[in-house]
Amino acid sequence: MAIWGADVSQLKALGSKLQAGSQEIDNQKSMLTKVLAGTQWMGPDADKFRNEWNGEHVAALTRVSQALQQASQQATRNASDQESASSR
């Protein structure tokens, strides 16, 4: 007979680490956007880079942050479910 389950404390720790990773990406994205905005850089290369940063790069970082947030929530839910199942 196989036993299914998880270590609740490890799942909670995973959820916390995933949440922290999401926050770190958001913080870095914000900081880099501010630094870029304050950088004296003119010309077509600067315009191209800023457009790419504010378009595709910020969007990609936002998607990664959201995915980590969702994974964090799932790990936390799974830990809660495991605690409920174990207490029965």
Jmol script that loads the backbone (N, CA, C; Angstrom):
load data "model"
ATOM      1  N   MET A   1       0.841  -1.171   0.000  1.00  0.00           N
ATOM      2  CA  MET A   1       0.000   0.000   0.000  1.00  0.00           C
ATOM      3  C   MET A   1       0.892   1.242   0.000  1.00  0.00           C
ATOM      4  N   ALA A   2       0.654   2.132  -0.915  1.00  0.00           N
ATOM      5  CA  ALA A   2       1.427   3.373  -1.009  1.00  0.00           C
ATOM      6  C   ALA A   2       0.800   4.442  -0.121  1.00  0.00           C
ATOM      7  N   ILE A   3       1.655   5.235   0.482  1.00  0.00           N
ATOM      8  CA  ILE A   3       1.182   6.346   1.301  1.00  0.00           C
ATOM      9  C   ILE A   3       1.530   7.635   0.561  1.00  0.00           C
ATOM     10  N   TRP A   4       0.514   8.440   0.364  1.00  0.00           N
ATOM     11  CA  TRP A   4       0.698   9.701  -0.336  1.00  0.00           C
ATOM     12  C   TRP A   4       0.675  10.830   0.673  1.00  0.00           C
ATOM     13  N   GLY A   5       1.449  11.865   0.425  1.00  0.00           N
ATOM     14  CA  GLY A   5       1.421  13.016   1.313  1.00  0.00           C
ATOM     15  C   GLY A   5       2.679  13.840   1.168  1.00  0.00           C
ATOM     16  N   ALA A   6       2.830  14.744   2.093  1.00  0.00           N
ATOM     17  CA  ALA A   6       3.973  15.651   2.040  1.00  0.00           C
ATOM     18  C   ALA A   6       4.335  16.088   3.448  1.00  0.00           C
ATOM     19  N   ASP A   7       5.547  16.564   3.576  1.00  0.00           N
ATOM     20  CA  ASP A   7       5.992  17.161   4.824  1.00  0.00           C
ATOM     21  C   ASP A   7       5.436  18.584   4.859  1.00  0.00           C
ATOM     22  N   VAL A   8       4.526  18.834   5.786  1.00  0.00           N
ATOM     23  CA  VAL A   8       3.812  20.106   5.847  1.00  0.00           C
ATOM     24  C   VAL A   8       4.773  21.267   6.044  1.00  0.00           C
ATOM     25  N   SER A   9       5.743  21.120   6.913  1.00  0.00           N
ATOM     26  CA  SER A   9       6.670  22.228   7.159  1.00  0.00           C
ATOM     27  C   SER A   9       7.514  22.533   5.923  1.00  0.00           C
ATOM     28  N   GLN A  10       7.862  21.505   5.160  1.00  0.00           N
ATOM     29  CA  GLN A  10       8.615  21.739   3.932  1.00  0.00           C
ATOM     30  C   GLN A  10       7.756  22.437   2.878  1.00  0.00           C
ATOM     31  N   LEU A  11       6.490  22.049   2.791  1.00  0.00           N
ATOM     32  CA  LEU A  11       5.578  22.717   1.852  1.00  0.00           C
ATOM     33  C   LEU A  11       5.387  24.184   2.231  1.00  0.00           C
ATOM     34  N   LYS A  12       5.243  24.452   3.523  1.00  0.00           N
ATOM     35  CA  LYS A  12       5.095  25.839   3.972  1.00  0.00           C
ATOM     36  C   LYS A  12       6.361  26.637   3.666  1.00  0.00           C
ATOM     37  N   ALA A  13       7.522  26.030   3.895  1.00  0.00           N
ATOM     38  CA  ALA A  13       8.790  26.705   3.590  1.00  0.00           C
ATOM     39  C   ALA A  13       8.902  26.982   2.095  1.00  0.00           C
ATOM     40  N   LEU A  14       8.491  26.013   1.284  1.00  0.00           N
ATOM     41  CA  LEU A  14       8.503  26.204  -0.165  1.00  0.00           C
ATOM     42  C   LEU A  14       7.589  27.368  -0.552  1.00  0.00           C
ATOM     43  N   GLY A  15       6.400  27.409   0.013  1.00  0.00           N
ATOM     44  CA  GLY A  15       5.469  28.501  -0.258  1.00  0.00           C
ATOM     45  C   GLY A  15       6.070  29.848   0.101  1.00  0.00           C
ATOM     46  N   SER A  16       6.751  29.899   1.231  1.00  0.00           N
ATOM     47  CA  SER A  16       7.391  31.151   1.655  1.00  0.00           C
ATOM     48  C   SER A  16       8.516  31.556   0.713  1.00  0.00           C
ATOM     49  N   LYS A  17       9.320  30.591   0.291  1.00  0.00           N
ATOM     50  CA  LYS A  17      10.430  30.884  -0.630  1.00  0.00           C
ATOM     51  C   LYS A  17       9.906  31.338  -1.990  1.00  0.00           C
ATOM     52  N   LEU A  18       8.855  30.710  -2.467  1.00  0.00           N
ATOM     53  CA  LEU A  18       8.261  31.117  -3.736  1.00  0.00           C
ATOM     54  C   LEU A  18       7.706  32.537  -3.642  1.00  0.00           C
ATOM     55  N   GLN A  19       7.062  32.844  -2.528  1.00  0.00           N
ATOM     56  CA  GLN A  19       6.534  34.191  -2.302  1.00  0.00           C
ATOM     57  C   GLN A  19       7.688  35.203  -2.264  1.00  0.00           C
ATOM     58  N   ALA A  20       8.752  34.864  -1.567  1.00  0.00           N
ATOM     59  CA  ALA A  20       9.911  35.753  -1.486  1.00  0.00           C
ATOM     60  C   ALA A  20      10.540  35.967  -2.866  1.00  0.00           C
ATOM     61  N   GLY A  21      10.588  34.932  -3.670  1.00  0.00           N
ATOM     62  CA  GLY A  21      11.119  35.051  -5.025  1.00  0.00           C
ATOM     63  C   GLY A  21      10.270  35.988  -5.873  1.00  0.00           C
ATOM     64  N   SER A  22       8.969  35.882  -5.739  1.00  0.00           N
ATOM     65  CA  SER A  22       8.057  36.763  -6.455  1.00  0.00           C
ATOM     66  C   SER A  22       8.291  38.215  -6.049  1.00  0.00           C
ATOM     67  N   GLN A  23       8.407  38.441  -4.757  1.00  0.00           N
ATOM     68  CA  GLN A  23       8.656  39.801  -4.246  1.00  0.00           C
ATOM     69  C   GLN A  23       9.991  40.338  -4.730  1.00  0.00           C
ATOM     70  N   GLU A  24      11.006  39.493  -4.737  1.00  0.00           N
ATOM     71  CA  GLU A  24      12.330  39.925  -5.180  1.00  0.00           C
ATOM     72  C   GLU A  24      12.311  40.338  -6.657  1.00  0.00           C
ATOM     73  N   ILE A  25      11.618  39.584  -7.467  1.00  0.00           N
ATOM     74  CA  ILE A  25      11.506  39.948  -8.879  1.00  0.00           C
ATOM     75  C   ILE A  25      10.784  41.285  -9.021  1.00  0.00           C
ATOM     76  N   ASP A  26       9.704  41.476  -8.273  1.00  0.00           N
ATOM     77  CA  ASP A  26       8.983  42.749  -8.332  1.00  0.00           C
ATOM     78  C   ASP A  26       9.870  43.910  -7.878  1.00  0.00           C
ATOM     79  N   ASN A  27      10.624  43.696  -6.810  1.00  0.00           N
ATOM     80  CA  ASN A  27      11.516  44.741  -6.308  1.00  0.00           C
ATOM     81  C   ASN A  27      12.597  45.085  -7.326  1.00  0.00           C
ATOM     82  N   GLN A  28      13.216  44.066  -7.906  1.00  0.00           N
ATOM     83  CA  GLN A  28      14.272  44.297  -8.892  1.00  0.00           C
ATOM     84  C   GLN A  28      13.714  44.973 -10.145  1.00  0.00           C
ATOM     85  N   LYS A  29      12.549  44.547 -10.573  1.00  0.00           N
ATOM     86  CA  LYS A  29      11.908  45.150 -11.746  1.00  0.00           C
ATOM     87  C   LYS A  29      11.677  46.638 -11.501  1.00  0.00           C
ATOM     88  N   SER A  30      11.168  46.965 -10.342  1.00  0.00           N
ATOM     89  CA  SER A  30      10.902  48.357  -9.990  1.00  0.00           C
ATOM     90  C   SER A  30      12.194  49.169  -9.912  1.00  0.00           C
ATOM     91  N   MET A  31      13.198  48.628  -9.248  1.00  0.00           N
ATOM     92  CA  MET A  31      14.470  49.322  -9.100  1.00  0.00           C
ATOM     93  C   MET A  31      15.129  49.546 -10.459  1.00  0.00           C
ATOM     94  N   LEU A  32      15.152  48.531 -11.296  1.00  0.00           N
ATOM     95  CA  LEU A  32      15.773  48.663 -12.621  1.00  0.00           C
ATOM     96  C   LEU A  32      15.020  49.657 -13.500  1.00  0.00           C
ATOM     97  N   THR A  33      13.703  49.688 -13.389  1.00  0.00           N
ATOM     98  CA  THR A  33      12.912  50.647 -14.149  1.00  0.00           C
ATOM     99  C   THR A  33      13.252  52.078 -13.722  1.00  0.00           C
ATOM    100  N   LYS A  34      13.398  52.293 -12.420  1.00  0.00           N
ATOM    101  CA  LYS A  34      13.763  53.614 -11.917  1.00  0.00           C
ATOM    102  C   LYS A  34      15.167  54.008 -12.350  1.00  0.00           C
ATOM    103  N   VAL A  35      16.106  53.080 -12.281  1.00  0.00           N
ATOM    104  CA  VAL A  35      17.476  53.373 -12.697  1.00  0.00           C
ATOM    105  C   VAL A  35      17.519  53.712 -14.184  1.00  0.00           C
ATOM    106  N   LEU A  36      16.811  52.940 -14.979  1.00  0.00           N
ATOM    107  CA  LEU A  36      16.775  53.197 -16.415  1.00  0.00           C
ATOM    108  C   LEU A  36      16.167  54.571 -16.705  1.00  0.00           C
ATOM    109  N   ALA A  37      15.095  54.908 -16.007  1.00  0.00           N
ATOM    110  CA  ALA A  37      14.448  56.204 -16.218  1.00  0.00           C
ATOM    111  C   ALA A  37      15.387  57.360 -15.853  1.00  0.00           C
ATOM    112  N   GLY A  38      16.246  57.144 -14.870  1.00  0.00           N
ATOM    113  CA  GLY A  38      17.158  58.188 -14.431  1.00  0.00           C
ATOM    114  C   GLY A  38      18.507  58.190 -15.129  1.00  0.00           C
ATOM    115  N   THR A  39      18.691  57.309 -16.085  1.00  0.00           N
ATOM    116  CA  THR A  39      19.971  57.209 -16.793  1.00  0.00           C
ATOM    117  C   THR A  39      19.998  58.185 -17.966  1.00  0.00           C
ATOM    118  N   GLN A  40      21.049  58.993 -18.019  1.00  0.00           N
ATOM    119  CA  GLN A  40      21.238  59.925 -19.140  1.00  0.00           C
ATOM    120  C   GLN A  40      21.712  59.110 -20.339  1.00  0.00           C
ATOM    121  N   TRP A  41      20.801  58.856 -21.259  1.00  0.00           N
ATOM    122  CA  TRP A  41      21.121  58.054 -22.431  1.00  0.00           C
ATOM    123  C   TRP A  41      20.176  58.470 -23.535  1.00  0.00           C
ATOM    124  N   MET A  42      20.722  58.958 -24.602  1.00  0.00           N
ATOM    125  CA  MET A  42      19.934  59.472 -25.712  1.00  0.00           C
ATOM    126  C   MET A  42      20.278  58.709 -26.983  1.00  0.00           C
ATOM    127  N   GLY A  43      19.364  58.736 -27.913  1.00  0.00           N
ATOM    128  CA  GLY A  43      19.620  58.150 -29.212  1.00  0.00           C
ATOM    129  C   GLY A  43      18.748  56.955 -29.502  1.00  0.00           C
ATOM    130  N   PRO A  44      18.897  56.422 -30.712  1.00  0.00           N
ATOM    131  CA  PRO A  44      18.045  55.307 -31.138  1.00  0.00           C
ATOM    132  C   PRO A  44      18.267  54.032 -30.319  1.00  0.00           C
ATOM    133  N   ASP A  45      19.508  53.779 -29.902  1.00  0.00           N
ATOM    134  CA  ASP A  45      19.749  52.584 -29.081  1.00  0.00           C
ATOM    135  C   ASP A  45      19.057  52.713 -27.721  1.00  0.00           C
ATOM    136  N   ALA A  46      19.109  53.902 -27.159  1.00  0.00           N
ATOM    137  CA  ALA A  46      18.446  54.146 -25.871  1.00  0.00           C
ATOM    138  C   ALA A  46      16.937  53.977 -26.012  1.00  0.00           C
ATOM    139  N   ASP A  47      16.381  54.561 -27.076  1.00  0.00           N
ATOM    140  CA  ASP A  47      14.937  54.445 -27.296  1.00  0.00           C
ATOM    141  C   ASP A  47      14.528  52.987 -27.491  1.00  0.00           C
ATOM    142  N   LYS A  48      15.316  52.272 -28.280  1.00  0.00           N
ATOM    143  CA  LYS A  48      15.022  50.857 -28.530  1.00  0.00           C
ATOM    144  C   LYS A  48      15.081  50.055 -27.238  1.00  0.00           C
ATOM    145  N   PHE A  49      16.125  50.281 -26.441  1.00  0.00           N
ATOM    146  CA  PHE A  49      16.269  49.542 -25.188  1.00  0.00           C
ATOM    147  C   PHE A  49      15.122  49.856 -24.232  1.00  0.00           C
ATOM    148  N   ARG A  50      14.795  51.134 -24.081  1.00  0.00           N
ATOM    149  CA  ARG A  50      13.700  51.516 -23.175  1.00  0.00           C
ATOM    150  C   ARG A  50      12.372  50.906 -23.630  1.00  0.00           C
ATOM    151  N   ASN A  51      12.135  50.932 -24.933  1.00  0.00           N
ATOM    152  CA  ASN A  51      10.897  50.325 -25.441  1.00  0.00           C
ATOM    153  C   ASN A  51      10.862  48.826 -25.174  1.00  0.00           C
ATOM    154  N   GLU A  52      11.984  48.160 -25.372  1.00  0.00           N
ATOM    155  CA  GLU A  52      12.035  46.719 -25.087  1.00  0.00           C
ATOM    156  C   GLU A  52      11.873  46.457 -23.597  1.00  0.00           C
ATOM    157  N   TRP A  53      12.548  47.267 -22.783  1.00  0.00           N
ATOM    158  CA  TRP A  53      12.448  47.070 -21.332  1.00  0.00           C
ATOM    159  C   TRP A  53      11.004  47.259 -20.877  1.00  0.00           C
ATOM    160  N   ASN A  54      10.424  48.390 -21.239  1.00  0.00           N
ATOM    161  CA  ASN A  54       9.072  48.708 -20.779  1.00  0.00           C
ATOM    162  C   ASN A  54       8.002  47.842 -21.423  1.00  0.00           C
ATOM    163  N   GLY A  55       8.312  47.210 -22.498  1.00  0.00           N
ATOM    164  CA  GLY A  55       7.362  46.330 -23.165  1.00  0.00           C
ATOM    165  C   GLY A  55       7.587  44.883 -22.785  1.00  0.00           C
ATOM    166  N   GLU A  56       8.446  44.237 -23.536  1.00  0.00           N
ATOM    167  CA  GLU A  56       8.581  42.786 -23.372  1.00  0.00           C
ATOM    168  C   GLU A  56       9.283  42.358 -22.084  1.00  0.00           C
ATOM    169  N   HIS A  57      10.303  43.075 -21.640  1.00  0.00           N
ATOM    170  CA  HIS A  57      11.054  42.613 -20.464  1.00  0.00           C
ATOM    171  C   HIS A  57      10.260  42.768 -19.169  1.00  0.00           C
ATOM    172  N   VAL A  58       9.631  43.928 -18.995  1.00  0.00           N
ATOM    173  CA  VAL A  58       8.796  44.123 -17.805  1.00  0.00           C
ATOM    174  C   VAL A  58       7.647  43.119 -17.807  1.00  0.00           C
ATOM    175  N   ALA A  59       7.045  42.904 -18.964  1.00  0.00           N
ATOM    176  CA  ALA A  59       5.935  41.942 -19.061  1.00  0.00           C
ATOM    177  C   ALA A  59       6.400  40.524 -18.710  1.00  0.00           C
ATOM    178  N   ALA A  60       7.586  40.145 -19.188  1.00  0.00           N
ATOM    179  CA  ALA A  60       8.107  38.807 -18.896  1.00  0.00           C
ATOM    180  C   ALA A  60       8.384  38.648 -17.400  1.00  0.00           C
ATOM    181  N   LEU A  61       8.983  39.652 -16.801  1.00  0.00           N
ATOM    182  CA  LEU A  61       9.254  39.590 -15.360  1.00  0.00           C
ATOM    183  C   LEU A  61       7.952  39.542 -14.563  1.00  0.00           C
ATOM    184  N   THR A  62       6.957  40.271 -15.006  1.00  0.00           N
ATOM    185  CA  THR A  62       5.652  40.247 -14.339  1.00  0.00           C
ATOM    186  C   THR A  62       5.032  38.851 -14.415  1.00  0.00           C
ATOM    187  N   ARG A  63       5.139  38.212 -15.570  1.00  0.00           N
ATOM    188  CA  ARG A  63       4.596  36.844 -15.719  1.00  0.00           C
ATOM    189  C   ARG A  63       5.317  35.863 -14.790  1.00  0.00           C
ATOM    190  N   VAL A  64       6.631  35.985 -14.689  1.00  0.00           N
ATOM    191  CA  VAL A  64       7.392  35.091 -13.801  1.00  0.00           C
ATOM    192  C   VAL A  64       6.986  35.334 -12.350  1.00  0.00           C
ATOM    193  N   SER A  65       6.882  36.594 -11.963  1.00  0.00           N
ATOM    194  CA  SER A  65       6.477  36.929 -10.597  1.00  0.00           C
ATOM    195  C   SER A  65       5.093  36.361 -10.279  1.00  0.00           C
ATOM    196  N   GLN A  66       4.170  36.505 -11.211  1.00  0.00           N
ATOM    197  CA  GLN A  66       2.811  35.982 -11.005  1.00  0.00           C
ATOM    198  C   GLN A  66       2.808  34.453 -10.922  1.00  0.00           C
ATOM    199  N   ALA A  67       3.627  33.809 -11.730  1.00  0.00           N
ATOM    200  CA  ALA A  67       3.710  32.341 -11.686  1.00  0.00           C
ATOM    201  C   ALA A  67       4.254  31.883 -10.336  1.00  0.00           C
ATOM    202  N   LEU A  68       5.264  32.575  -9.831  1.00  0.00           N
ATOM    203  CA  LEU A  68       5.807  32.233  -8.512  1.00  0.00           C
ATOM    204  C   LEU A  68       4.767  32.464  -7.420  1.00  0.00           C
ATOM    205  N   GLN A  69       4.002  33.533  -7.543  1.00  0.00           N
ATOM    206  CA  GLN A  69       2.944  33.827  -6.576  1.00  0.00           C
ATOM    207  C   GLN A  69       1.894  32.717  -6.579  1.00  0.00           C
ATOM    208  N   GLN A  70       1.497  32.294  -7.761  1.00  0.00           N
ATOM    209  CA  GLN A  70       0.514  31.213  -7.866  1.00  0.00           C
ATOM    210  C   GLN A  70       1.062  29.906  -7.293  1.00  0.00           C
ATOM    211  N   ALA A  71       2.328  29.618  -7.575  1.00  0.00           N
ATOM    212  CA  ALA A  71       2.946  28.404  -7.037  1.00  0.00           C
ATOM    213  C   ALA A  71       3.018  28.474  -5.516  1.00  0.00           C
ATOM    214  N   SER A  72       3.306  29.650  -4.990  1.00  0.00           N
ATOM    215  CA  SER A  72       3.337  29.849  -3.540  1.00  0.00           C
ATOM    216  C   SER A  72       1.979  29.551  -2.920  1.00  0.00           C
ATOM    217  N   GLN A  73       0.944  30.090  -3.535  1.00  0.00           N
ATOM    218  CA  GLN A  73      -0.414  29.858  -3.032  1.00  0.00           C
ATOM    219  C   GLN A  73      -0.787  28.383  -3.096  1.00  0.00           C
ATOM    220  N   GLN A  74      -0.373  27.711  -4.170  1.00  0.00           N
ATOM    221  CA  GLN A  74      -0.681  26.284  -4.311  1.00  0.00           C
ATOM    222  C   GLN A  74       0.050  25.468  -3.245  1.00  0.00           C
ATOM    223  N   ALA A  75       1.310  25.770  -3.013  1.00  0.00           N
ATOM    224  CA  ALA A  75       2.075  25.047  -1.986  1.00  0.00           C
ATOM    225  C   ALA A  75       1.454  25.265  -0.607  1.00  0.00           C
ATOM    226  N   THR A  76       1.030  26.478  -0.339  1.00  0.00           N
ATOM    227  CA  THR A  76       0.402  26.789   0.955  1.00  0.00           C
ATOM    228  C   THR A  76      -0.928  26.053   1.096  1.00  0.00           C
ATOM    229  N   ARG A  77      -1.718  26.030   0.017  1.00  0.00           N
ATOM    230  CA  ARG A  77      -2.982  25.268   0.042  1.00  0.00           C
ATOM    231  C   ARG A  77      -2.719  23.783   0.256  1.00  0.00           C
ATOM    232  N   ASN A  78      -1.714  23.256  -0.440  1.00  0.00           N
ATOM    233  CA  ASN A  78      -1.394  21.834  -0.298  1.00  0.00           C
ATOM    234  C   ASN A  78      -0.952  21.517   1.130  1.00  0.00           C
ATOM    235  N   ALA A  79      -0.203  22.407   1.740  1.00  0.00           N
ATOM    236  CA  ALA A  79       0.215  22.205   3.137  1.00  0.00           C
ATOM    237  C   ALA A  79      -0.998  22.177   4.051  1.00  0.00           C
ATOM    238  N   SER A  80      -1.917  23.092   3.825  1.00  0.00           N
ATOM    239  CA  SER A  80      -3.138  23.143   4.630  1.00  0.00           C
ATOM    240  C   SER A  80      -3.977  21.878   4.433  1.00  0.00           C
ATOM    241  N   ASP A  81      -4.098  21.449   3.185  1.00  0.00           N
ATOM    242  CA  ASP A  81      -4.847  20.214   2.895  1.00  0.00           C
ATOM    243  C   ASP A  81      -4.191  19.009   3.564  1.00  0.00           C
ATOM    244  N   GLN A  82      -2.857  18.985   3.515  1.00  0.00           N
ATOM    245  CA  GLN A  82      -2.128  17.864   4.128  1.00  0.00           C
ATOM    246  C   GLN A  82      -2.337  17.858   5.648  1.00  0.00           C
ATOM    247  N   GLU A  83      -2.320  19.031   6.246  1.00  0.00           N
ATOM    248  CA  GLU A  83      -2.562  19.108   7.694  1.00  0.00           C
ATOM    249  C   GLU A  83      -3.955  18.611   8.038  1.00  0.00           C
ATOM    250  N   SER A  84      -4.930  18.991   7.211  1.00  0.00           N
ATOM    251  CA  SER A  84      -6.313  18.553   7.461  1.00  0.00           C
ATOM    252  C   SER A  84      -6.415  17.037   7.308  1.00  0.00           C
ATOM    253  N   ALA A  85      -5.808  16.496   6.270  1.00  0.00           N
ATOM    254  CA  ALA A  85      -5.888  15.057   6.030  1.00  0.00           C
ATOM    255  C   ALA A  85      -5.168  14.280   7.126  1.00  0.00           C
ATOM    256  N   SER A  86      -4.066  14.813   7.613  1.00  0.00           N
ATOM    257  CA  SER A  86      -3.289  14.110   8.635  1.00  0.00           C
ATOM    258  C   SER A  86      -3.970  14.122   9.985  1.00  0.00           C
ATOM    259  N   SER A  87      -4.822  15.109  10.221  1.00  0.00           N
ATOM    260  CA  SER A  87      -5.472  15.215  11.534  1.00  0.00           C
ATOM    261  C   SER A  87      -6.730  14.354  11.617  1.00  0.00           C
ATOM    262  N   ARG A  88      -7.093  13.718  10.527  1.00  0.00           N
ATOM    263  CA  ARG A  88      -8.304  12.882  10.535  1.00  0.00           C
ATOM    264  C   ARG A  88      -8.026  11.525  11.089  1.00  0.00           C
TER     265      ARG A  88
END
end "model"
wireframe off; spacefill off
backbone 0.3
color backbone group
